[in-house]
Structure formats: C-alpha cells, structure tokens
Amino acid sequence: RRAVLQAEDGGNRITLGELVIDKDRHEVTISGTPVPLTASEFKILSLLAAKPSWVFSRDQILSTIHDGHIVVTDRTVDVQIVSLRKKLGPRQAIETVRGVGYKLSR
C-alpha cells in the first residue's frame, strides 16, 4: 500500500488502499463506510497514515495529541491504539514495534 496525499477542493486527503482520511472534514472511511473516531484517534491515525511503515515513538504520538490542557501519559497512547485497532479492523493493521512505538503497516 502506498499513502497518497491528495489535494481536492483545497483539502488534505490521505488514501491508503480502502482507508481514506479527509483532514479538512475530519472524516475517516474504509471502503466508503464512515469510521467514527475521537479527536485523539483521528490525530494518531493521520500521523501514522501520512508516513506508513515509519515507526513513531510514544513520545512522538503524545506530542501530536497533547494540547497542553490535559495530562496525557504513555498509557494514553496505548489505550488510543487499542481503540483504533478495534474501529479499523484487521485489514488496517497498526503494528507494535516492541520497545520503539507503532506503525501503520502497508
């Protein structure tokens, strides 16, 4: 799978096979079916999908979702990843790279 960043109507869209992330509309679909995500889940998925197969550490992911208003921990990332895996299903695999972090597999 290859990530394709597309500009449509001035927007940002990431397409990875059946997975489509529309950053302007804050929408995710798989095979055209909407996938409801929290704001944090959306940010994490957008980060991972922008560079599939790159490994992102928990600290990198935390810096993406942290807005300075709430306290977040490494465990927060783990919980968000578990939730994303359930919502996306097995065909959109988020892999754990033991001792390093997470990546969206191709």
Secondary structure, DSSP 8 states (H G I E B T S, - for coil): ---EEE-STT--EEEETTEEEETTTTEEEETTEE----HHHHHHHHHHHHSTT--EEHHHHHHHH--SSS---HHHHHHHHHHHHHHH-TTS-EEEETTTEEEE--
